Each structure stands twice: as C-alpha cells, then as structure tokens.
Amino acid sequence: MTPRTTFISGSTRASIEADATFLELAQRAGISLPSLCGGRGKCAKCRCHPQGPSSEPTPLERELLTDEELSRGIRLGCQARPRGDVTLEIEEEVLDKGDYVEVAVTPDPSVRKVYLTLPVPALHDDLADIERIRNALGRPVAVSLEVLRRLPGLLREGEFRITATLLDHAGSEELLAVEPGDQRDGAYGLAFDIGTTTVAGYLVDLQTGKEIARSARLNGQQPWGADVISRASHAMEQRDGLQALQAAVAGTLNQIIEDCCGGVDRGQIYAATVVGNAVMHHLALGISPASIAVSPYVAAIRDGLSLRAAEIGLCLPNARVDFLPLIGAYVGSDTLGVILATGLDESPEIQLAVDIGTNGEMALGSRERLLACSAPAGPAFEGGEIRYGMRATTGAIDRVRIGDDVDIWTIGEAAPRGICGSGLIDALAQMVQRGIVDPRGRLLPRPQLEGRLPAKVLDRITDRDRSWEFVLSWEPYVAVSQQDVRQLQLAKGTILCGIRVLMDELGIQADQIRRVLLAGAFGNFIDKRSALGIALLPSEIPAERIQGVGNAAGQGSRMSLLSGKIRARAEAVARRVEYFELSKHPRFEEIFVESLQLTD
C-alpha cells in the first residue's frame, strides 16, 4: 500500500501518495519545508515532527539530531520517509512584507485605456474587427494572437462600444486587451522583486500611483538550496531541474498575484516589472544559468526584456512583463532597483548602497561614476550553516545584550527557537565587546576569562562536543559556537572586502562616503552599531550616516512600473554602472584577509 502524507501549513492542506522523503513530498505538494542545503543532509534545517509511521532514523539523523530530539519524534525531512498515513504540520513563516522608503513618482505609465465607439459591420462595410479599432485610433497597433482570438466575441458583447488598452512598447503601440463598455477606470500593475529567499509583490494603480496591496512569499525554489549556486547546480545537473525551478518561482509569483487581487480583476492588470539577481532572473525566464555559474561568468542576456505574462506561466491574461536589465553576471536588476530608489545615479555626493543577503550586492559612487560588485556572503546572515540559526520569524532571537547576564529579545516575544541574522550580529558584537571573542574570531576558553566576566556570563561559556560555545538561552537551548563565529566572520569579511575593493577602485577613503544605505529587510532590522562593532562596515563611517531603506529593490521595480521615463533611466543606468569582479583586483586576497578581523 502506497503511504500517504498530509501536509498542513497555515490554511493550506495537501495530501500526496508516494514513497519519498518528506522533503521531496513537500516539494511535490507545493509546500515549503525549510531546507538550506537542497536536501543534501548538511544543514539540519528541515527538522519536522511527522505524526504517524515513519522510517527508522538514518545514521545521518543520529549524527545531526540529539537523543532528546529523536525521542520526541523529531526527524530530518531530507532523510525520513512515511510508512503509512502520516500528518505533518509545518509552521507558516511570517515574512516581512517588503516595506520600503517611498520615493514619490508622477505616474507616467506605458499603459493607457481608450474608450471607442466603433461602426457596426454591415453589408457595405466589411472591415475586419481589428481594422475598425485601428481606424478609430487613427494609427496602426500590433495585436497578439491571444487578443485576436477573443476579439470577435468581446466586440459583439459590447455592441461595438469598447475600451481598448494600449501599451507603448519600444516606440510602437500594442493592443493588450479589449473590454466591453467603458472600463477606463481600472488599470493596474504589479511590481515584483524575486529574492533568493523571499519574493515580494506590489499591486499598484497605474493611473494614481497608489499601492493597492502587497504580499511576500518564500521563494518556491527554497527546497533546492538556500543560495544561487545550489539552484544553478540543480538546474544544470538534473534532467528536469531547470523546468522545476522555473515552475516553482512562477508558482510563487502566482500566489502573490492571488494574495493581492482580493478586490481587483486580474484581467485589469496590464503591466508588471521584475527585478532580481542574475540567477533568479534566468531561472524565472527558464534560461539555464550554466554560463553564469562557471568562469568567465557570463549571463545569457543583460538587456531589459518584455514578454507576455503567459510565456512564463503567470496568471495575468492581459499583461506584459518587463524584466529590468542586469548590471552584470552577479549584480542583477535588484541592485539596479536599489540604485534607482536611493538616487545613487543622481547624487552629487558619494554614497554606498549594500543589499545584504546570501549574495551581498553593493554599489558605490555618485552621478560622476558608479561601481558595483557582488560578494558571495553565503547563507549565514539568514541562519544558514549556523547550528541554531533560523530565518527572521516567530521565536527567532533578534536582539542580544550582555551585562551582568545575557538579555535576549525574540520576534513576536515568543519562546526562543533559534537565532536570526540581526540577532547573530548583535550577539557577536556583544561577545567581541566583552572580550569573549577576540578580534581574530577565537571564542576564548572559559579558564582564560575567569575574573574578567560577571559570574552569570562566565557560566554561559560551555565546553560542548569538544568546542567552546556561548549559551544565549538555556531552555530551550540556543548557543553560538566557535564554528558559528567562523561562518559569520567569513560572511561579514566578504561584505567588507567588497566595500573596501570598490573604495580602492574609486580612489576614496571611508570618510568620503556621505551615506550608507542598507537595503532589504535585513538592513531595516540590523543594529548599525553592532554592524560597526564587528567591522561588517568600515568603522570610520559614523553610525549616523547609516540608514536602512527597506526593500529598495522592490521600490525600484515599482518606480519603473509607474513611469516610462524611469524605465528609460533604468536602461541607461544599467549600462553606465561599472561591474567589478572582486577576484580581479590585484590586492583582493590581502584585502579579504584584513576584512576577516572583527575590529577594523
């Protein structure tokens, strides 16, 4: 008898009959079971609690899970399999909705709606339906086969009084849709930001510029790995890998469309813009990222691209989708969106924008000259490769202070379940400040700290599995280990190295940077003094010059959606920015080693 697994996540319930690991079954059911390593058994983040008969624990599970966890029925989703009817409840993650610092935009959309009264066909008037529309408009317009198929019925339903929706595309117009009657009031667009971890979408009224709704979802590609390299490898190595990844992100975009369209007819969504890093861009289009993943790291296309929404599987029958141009193979249109939203390209002063994530991207400069690079930080800032790390959701420790003892704060004020990126940076900064971790990243043994720390703090330094670690919470147990410190050290060193290389290339010192703009949800929640305290950013920059700007990439996508002028600006900026490959810098290794120090 084939085992059956029922997944429950929030209001979603899905059952599937198959013999496979719980992670594989969740993928097939369209449910997100956390996994940062793509099911390779390395991250142990796919912990789950199946209710029902399951396979015996594998050797890997016995190695990665404690005896106490196994006794409670905790399993690894990439290892365990159902052996009958099993129910598996997955806690739905509460995601940041993609807040941003709004930039006022005067709507100048590429879409316009025109009400037309057409002559009714007669024996003496046998013009084709599309010719009647062209004559009424007084100009030729392109039309797709999809619109032509619907045209005869729609014209006659409206008794030849119709609303034509036109798209100005590359200097010529296309008939996007025809609606019976006067429908000029409804014209909407969607701006998307496809992140490696989170996908955000914003529904906007194209005529007023007002945001109607927004939504954020975990990228459906998550089960295939937390970073772009894991996903690129899956696309290249698995027979149907590319198709699966494209379908997964299209499914996520469709979920966002459904979330946003509560009171809006999706047929009245006529335009969409998309930003994302180069690998996400290629995977969303169904283009193999193979040429990006290997030297000399070349994208298949960097230019902006416009296509029908249906071509990439989006449920928007009348929309065209514009993918904004890439800057380079590892600096995508998301960084372009950040530049537009923060005005780096128009600034008279030198500014630095940093989007910190699994693939940290940064831009430095002014209206005179702009440089950009990518720093592969890895997943540590999002809890990946950290023993008790997790994403920023309910129960994650997001703030740490060390005084006579350790004080922690959690998201949702819930019991601690793990620690997220902002909490990790806080914890490390506090540990460096109190001398628990030295500037080279060594977590000092307890005997060396005797008499130098308050008793309760000293008690938190424990010898576990032949390595020292610092306990943040005793019940439940959450700690920062020496290995965790090293992972954070590498991640922060990569970011600082990227900044230092761009500064060197531009020929400036840190004190010449007038503003540092931290983009993304991470940039909004990070304590800037903690970031300076571990030399994530150059220590010469005063804290008051550092500002979180939220999802600036999504804001840039929204700006381009609303204004044809900004869309043209995006094209010009993408070609103007100088993309710099870090490893090509003659002092790259020297700067990287220096950047690993936890004091700058």
Secondary structure as GFF3:
##gff-version 3
##sequence-region A 1 600
A	DSSP	beta_strand	4	9	.	.	.	ID=ss1
A	DSSP	beta_strand	12	17	.	.	.	ID=ss2
A	DSSP	alpha_helix	22	29	.	.	.	ID=ss3
A	DSSP	beta_strand	47	48	.	.	.	ID=ss4
A	DSSP	alpha_helix	59	64	.	.	.	ID=ss5
A	DSSP	alpha_helix	67	71	.	.	.	ID=ss6
A	DSSP	beta_strand	75	76	.	.	.	ID=ss7
A	DSSP	beta_strand	85	89	.	.	.	ID=ss8
A	DSSP	beta_strand	111	117	.	.	.	ID=ss9
A	DSSP	alpha_helix	129	137	.	.	.	ID=ss10
A	DSSP	beta_strand	142	143	.	.	.	ID=ss11
A	DSSP	alpha_helix	145	157	.	.	.	ID=ss12
A	DSSP	beta_strand	161	169	.	.	.	ID=ss13
A	DSSP	beta_strand	172	180	.	.	.	ID=ss14
A	DSSP	beta_strand	188	194	.	.	.	ID=ss15
A	DSSP	beta_strand	198	205	.	.	.	ID=ss16
A	DSSP	beta_strand	211	218	.	.	.	ID=ss17
A	DSSP	three_ten_helix	222	224	.	.	.	ID=ss18
A	DSSP	alpha_helix	228	237	.	.	.	ID=ss19
A	DSSP	alpha_helix	241	260	.	.	.	ID=ss20
A	DSSP	three_ten_helix	266	268	.	.	.	ID=ss21
A	DSSP	beta_strand	269	276	.	.	.	ID=ss22
A	DSSP	alpha_helix	278	285	.	.	.	ID=ss23
A	DSSP	alpha_helix	290	293	.	.	.	ID=ss24
A	DSSP	beta_strand	305	308	.	.	.	ID=ss25
A	DSSP	three_ten_helix	309	312	.	.	.	ID=ss26
A	DSSP	beta_strand	320	323	.	.	.	ID=ss27
A	DSSP	alpha_helix	333	342	.	.	.	ID=ss28
A	DSSP	three_ten_helix	344	346	.	.	.	ID=ss29
A	DSSP	beta_strand	351	355	.	.	.	ID=ss30
A	DSSP	beta_strand	360	365	.	.	.	ID=ss31
A	DSSP	beta_strand	370	375	.	.	.	ID=ss32
A	DSSP	three_ten_helix	379	382	.	.	.	ID=ss33
A	DSSP	beta_strand	396	402	.	.	.	ID=ss34
A	DSSP	beta_strand	406	410	.	.	.	ID=ss35
A	DSSP	three_ten_helix	411	413	.	.	.	ID=ss36
A	DSSP	beta_strand	418	419	.	.	.	ID=ss37
A	DSSP	alpha_helix	421	433	.	.	.	ID=ss38
A	DSSP	alpha_helix	446	449	.	.	.	ID=ss39
A	DSSP	alpha_helix	455	458	.	.	.	ID=ss40
A	DSSP	beta_strand	461	464	.	.	.	ID=ss41
A	DSSP	beta_strand	467	473	.	.	.	ID=ss42
A	DSSP	beta_strand	478	481	.	.	.	ID=ss43
A	DSSP	alpha_helix	482	506	.	.	.	ID=ss44
A	DSSP	three_ten_helix	510	512	.	.	.	ID=ss45
A	DSSP	beta_strand	515	519	.	.	.	ID=ss46
A	DSSP	alpha_helix	520	525	.	.	.	ID=ss47
A	DSSP	alpha_helix	528	533	.	.	.	ID=ss48
A	DSSP	three_ten_helix	543	545	.	.	.	ID=ss49
A	DSSP	beta_strand	546	550	.	.	.	ID=ss50
A	DSSP	alpha_helix	552	562	.	.	.	ID=ss51
A	DSSP	alpha_helix	564	576	.	.	.	ID=ss52
A	DSSP	beta_strand	578	579	.	.	.	ID=ss53
A	DSSP	three_ten_helix	582	584	.	.	.	ID=ss54
A	DSSP	alpha_helix	588	595	.	.	.	ID=ss55
###
